Amino acid sequence: MKNTFLRTGLLLACLHPFFSHADSLPKWELGVGLGALSVPDYRGSDQRSGYLFPTPYFVYRGDVIRADRSGMRAALFESDRLEINLSLNATLPGRDNDNSLRRGMEDLRPTMEVGPTADFRLWAASDDRLRMSFRLPVRAAYTVESSPRHIGWLFSPNLLLQLRDPAGMGGWKLGLQGGPVYATRDYNGYLYSVSAADAIAGRPAYAAGSGYAGMQATATLSKRFRHYWLGAFLRYDHLGGAVFADSPLVQRNNALTAGLAFAWVFGTSSQRVDADE
């Protein structure tokens, strides 16, 4: 059950619709659906895992607390050009206990990331169909287990481009996001360091440093129909030039993560609020 919620969190975070035009929308929506994910065991692994799982659909558009397809967050400050919020993110590794390169090493745990994000709304077309934004998220990462551990910090500045009705497809939203990732020594070490006790032939001891951790680019496509919602995403990771690129646990510099979700929305509030979504 715990991993189901983490898979849901990862899927919905990647399906972030970014900024779009303001609408009058129900204050809350409730539904249930099905999600599918294909993920590498970790960034840099050449082995993959696939998941098919039930997923809850819950949207709450409060003045401060908000839960939607971009995850759960608390708005700390908001203006026409800037929003600062406290948000959560989830990271789900593959089934690394079956990963040949990590055999005998501690299993990678799912992680939760929490921290502030500054969203700068840079530009919008006159008809509001196209918007560009710049985000500065800083997050602390924790393992999800009976005794959670703090495993470091992540900083991932990224540029966002969001288009309504792409190619004339009414009601659809296309999102493009990309930027570098930076991480502390502890975070990179959790994924890519090899202790002396874990060193074997072909997997020498290695200590990962802090700094540049590769690039990420994500494309999303979603649509809210009257009684259901559909979304898909594709994320590309490039690890060339990363501070841990020479780790014996890095087998490839490129990786793709893909997801698809469908939700049946069976309940909405009669109260409506104006929301950018």
Residue, then its C-alpha position, 0 to 999 in steps of 0.5 A: m500500500k505504501n508503494t502504491f501511494l508513492r507510485t501515485g505521487l511519482l506519476l502525478a508529479c510527473l504529470h504536473p500541468f504547470f501554469s494555465h489559464a484561470d478557470s472557475l473549478p470545483k473546490w474539490e474533486l474525488g475519483v479513482g483510477l489506474g496508473a502504469l509506470s515504466v522506470p529504470d531501477y535508478r538513473g544510470s541503470d540499464q535495468r527497468s521495472g514496470y508497475l500497474f496499480p490503482t491510484p486515487y484521484f483527489v483535488y483540493r483547491g484551497d486558499v493555502i493548502r492545495a492538492d492536485r495533479s501536481g501533488m500536495r503543496a502549501a502556498l506561502f506567497e502568490s502574486d501575478r508573477l511569483e508563487i512561493n510554495l512548500s511542496l512534496n515530491a516522490t521518487l520510486p526506484g525500480r526493483d533494485n533487489d533484482n539488479s545485477l550490478r547492486r547485488g549484495m548492496e543495501d536496497l534503495r528505498p523510495t524517497m519523499e522530497v519536501g521543500p520550497t519552490a519559487d515559480f516565476r511566471l515569465w510570459a503569457a500569450s495574449d490569448d493565454r494559450l501559451r505560458m512560460s515559467f521558471r521554477l527554483p525548487v530546493r528539496a530535502a530528501y528522506t527515505v520512506e521506511s520505518s525509520p526514515r533517514h535524511i539522505g541529502w538535498l536536491f536543487s533542480p532549476n527548470l524552465l516550463l512551457q505549457l500549451r493549451d489546445p495543442a495542434g487544435m486538440g480542444g481541452w488538452k494540455l501539453g507541458l514541456q519542462g527541462g533543466p539541470v539537477y544538482a545534489t549534495r554528496d549525501y544524496n549522490g552517495y546514497l545512489y552511486s557510492v560503493s563502500a569498501a564492504d560492498a566492493i567486489a570484482g567489477r564493482p570497486a569502492y567509489a565515493a560520489g561527490s556533490g554537484y551537477a547530477g545530470m539533466q532532466a526533460t519531461a513532456t506531459l499531455s493531459k485532458r480533463f473530460r466531464h467524468y474522467w481524466l487522462g494523462a501521460f508523461l515521458r521523462y528523459d534523463h542525461l547523466g553525461g558530465a555528472v559528478f558521479a558519471d564514473s561510478p561503477l553503478v552507472q551503466r548508461n548516461n541516458a534513461l527514459t521514464a514513462g507513465l500513463a494514468f486514467a481516473w474516473v471522477f465520481g464526486t465534485s463540490s458544488q462550491r467553485v473557486d477561481a484557480d490557475e491549473 
